Amino acid sequence: MNESCETKESCFEKMKLRIKGSAFQIIGVVLGGFGGYIYYSKVGCASGTCAITSNPYLSIIWGSIMGYLVLNIFSSKRKKV
C-alpha cells in the first residue's frame, strides 16, 4: 500500500490521480462548508446558546462534514472488503 516515488514528477502524478479520484468528496467538503456558513449567517442563533450555529467556525466544520458524507454516498468507487 505504501508506494514509494522514484522521482518528484512521479510523486506529483500520483498525487494528481489521487486528488482526481476524490474530487467528488472535495467538492462536497467545499460546498458543505459554504452551506454551513450561509446557515450561520442567515439562520444562526439569536441567543448564542446553540452549540453549532452560534459559532461560524463550528458551523463551517459541521457543514463540511455533512457535505462530505452526502456526496460520498454518490461516489462511484466502492471498497472491496
MODELLER restraints for C-alpha pairs under 7 A, 6 or more apart:
rsr = mdl.restraints
at = mdl.atoms
rsr.add(forms.Gaussian(group=physical.xy_distance, feature=features.Distance(at['CA:5:A'], at['CA:11:A']), mean=5.25, stdev=0.5))
rsr.add(forms.Gaussian(group=physical.xy_distance, feature=features.Distance(at['CA:24:A'], at['CA:71:A']), mean=6.64, stdev=0.5))
rsr.add(forms.Gaussian(group=physical.xy_distance, feature=features.Distance(at['CA:24:A'], at['CA:75:A']), mean=6.86, stdev=0.5))
rsr.add(forms.Gaussian(group=physical.xy_distance, feature=features.Distance(at['CA:25:A'], at['CA:68:A']), mean=5.35, stdev=0.5))
rsr.add(forms.Gaussian(group=physical.xy_distance, feature=features.Distance(at['CA:25:A'], at['CA:71:A']), mean=6.12, stdev=0.5))
rsr.add(forms.Gaussian(group=physical.xy_distance, feature=features.Distance(at['CA:25:A'], at['CA:72:A']), mean=5.86, stdev=0.5))
rsr.add(forms.Gaussian(group=physical.xy_distance, feature=features.Distance(at['CA:28:A'], at['CA:67:A']), mean=4.47, stdev=0.5))
rsr.add(forms.Gaussian(group=physical.xy_distance, feature=features.Distance(at['CA:28:A'], at['CA:68:A']), mean=4.61, stdev=0.5))
rsr.add(forms.Gaussian(group=physical.xy_distance, feature=features.Distance(at['CA:28:A'], at['CA:71:A']), mean=5.48, stdev=0.5))
rsr.add(forms.Gaussian(group=physical.xy_distance, feature=features.Distance(at['CA:29:A'], at['CA:64:A']), mean=4.35, stdev=0.5))
rsr.add(forms.Gaussian(group=physical.xy_distance, feature=features.Distance(at['CA:29:A'], at['CA:65:A']), mean=6.48, stdev=0.5))
rsr.add(forms.Gaussian(group=physical.xy_distance, feature=features.Distance(at['CA:29:A'], at['CA:67:A']), mean=5.19, stdev=0.5))
rsr.add(forms.Gaussian(group=physical.xy_distance, feature=features.Distance(at['CA:29:A'], at['CA:68:A']), mean=4.90, stdev=0.5))
rsr.add(forms.Gaussian(group=physical.xy_distance, feature=features.Distance(at['CA:30:A'], at['CA:64:A']), mean=6.41, stdev=0.5))
rsr.add(forms.Gaussian(group=physical.xy_distance, feature=features.Distance(at['CA:31:A'], at['CA:67:A']), mean=6.45, stdev=0.5))
rsr.add(forms.Gaussian(group=physical.xy_distance, feature=features.Distance(at['CA:32:A'], at['CA:63:A']), mean=4.41, stdev=0.5))
rsr.add(forms.Gaussian(group=physical.xy_distance, feature=features.Distance(at['CA:32:A'], at['CA:64:A']), mean=4.20, stdev=0.5))
rsr.add(forms.Gaussian(group=physical.xy_distance, feature=features.Distance(at['CA:32:A'], at['CA:66:A']), mean=6.31, stdev=0.5))
rsr.add(forms.Gaussian(group=physical.xy_distance, feature=features.Distance(at['CA:32:A'], at['CA:67:A']), mean=4.13, stdev=0.5))
rsr.add(forms.Gaussian(group=physical.xy_distance, feature=features.Distance(at['CA:33:A'], at['CA:60:A']), mean=4.47, stdev=0.5))
rsr.add(forms.Gaussian(group=physical.xy_distance, feature=features.Distance(at['CA:33:A'], at['CA:61:A']), mean=6.30, stdev=0.5))
rsr.add(forms.Gaussian(group=physical.xy_distance, feature=features.Distance(at['CA:33:A'], at['CA:63:A']), mean=4.78, stdev=0.5))
rsr.add(forms.Gaussian(group=physical.xy_distance, feature=features.Distance(at['CA:33:A'], at['CA:64:A']), mean=4.26, stdev=0.5))
rsr.add(forms.Gaussian(group=physical.xy_distance, feature=features.Distance(at['CA:34:A'], at['CA:60:A']), mean=6.83, stdev=0.5))
rsr.add(forms.Gaussian(group=physical.xy_distance, feature=features.Distance(at['CA:35:A'], at['CA:63:A']), mean=6.18, stdev=0.5))
rsr.add(forms.Gaussian(group=physical.xy_distance, feature=features.Distance(at['CA:36:A'], at['CA:59:A']), mean=5.03, stdev=0.5))
rsr.add(forms.Gaussian(group=physical.xy_distance, feature=features.Distance(at['CA:36:A'], at['CA:60:A']), mean=4.57, stdev=0.5))
rsr.add(forms.Gaussian(group=physical.xy_distance, feature=features.Distance(at['CA:36:A'], at['CA:62:A']), mean=6.77, stdev=0.5))
rsr.add(forms.Gaussian(group=physical.xy_distance, feature=features.Distance(at['CA:36:A'], at['CA:63:A']), mean=4.33, stdev=0.5))
rsr.add(forms.Gaussian(group=physical.xy_distance, feature=features.Distance(at['CA:37:A'], at['CA:56:A']), mean=6.19, stdev=0.5))
rsr.add(forms.Gaussian(group=physical.xy_distance, feature=features.Distance(at['CA:37:A'], at['CA:59:A']), mean=6.13, stdev=0.5))
rsr.add(forms.Gaussian(group=physical.xy_distance, feature=features.Distance(at['CA:37:A'], at['CA:60:A']), mean=5.31, stdev=0.5))
rsr.add(forms.Gaussian(group=physical.xy_distance, feature=features.Distance(at['CA:40:A'], at['CA:53:A']), mean=5.42, stdev=0.5))
rsr.add(forms.Gaussian(group=physical.xy_distance, feature=features.Distance(at['CA:40:A'], at['CA:56:A']), mean=6.01, stdev=0.5))
rsr.add(forms.Gaussian(group=physical.xy_distance, feature=features.Distance(at['CA:40:A'], at['CA:59:A']), mean=6.29, stdev=0.5))
rsr.add(forms.Gaussian(group=physical.xy_distance, feature=features.Distance(at['CA:44:A'], at['CA:53:A']), mean=4.99, stdev=0.5))
rsr.add(forms.Gaussian(group=physical.xy_distance, feature=features.Distance(at['CA:44:A'], at['CA:54:A']), mean=5.88, stdev=0.5))
rsr.add(forms.Gaussian(group=physical.xy_distance, feature=features.Distance(at['CA:45:A'], at['CA:53:A']), mean=5.77, stdev=0.5))
rsr.add(forms.Gaussian(group=physical.xy_distance, feature=features.Distance(at['CA:45:A'], at['CA:54:A']), mean=5.17, stdev=0.5))
rsr.add(forms.Gaussian(group=physical.xy_distance, feature=features.Distance(at['CA:48:A'], at['CA:54:A']), mean=5.20, stdev=0.5))
rsr.add(forms.Gaussian(group=physical.xy_distance, feature=features.Distance(at['CA:52:A'], at['CA:58:A']), mean=5.45, stdev=0.5))
rsr.add(forms.Gaussian(group=physical.xy_distance, feature=features.Distance(at['CA:52:A'], at['CA:59:A']), mean=5.41, stdev=0.5))
rsr.add(forms.Gaussian(group=physical.xy_distance, feature=features.Distance(at['CA:53:A'], at['CA:59:A']), mean=5.49, stdev=0.5))
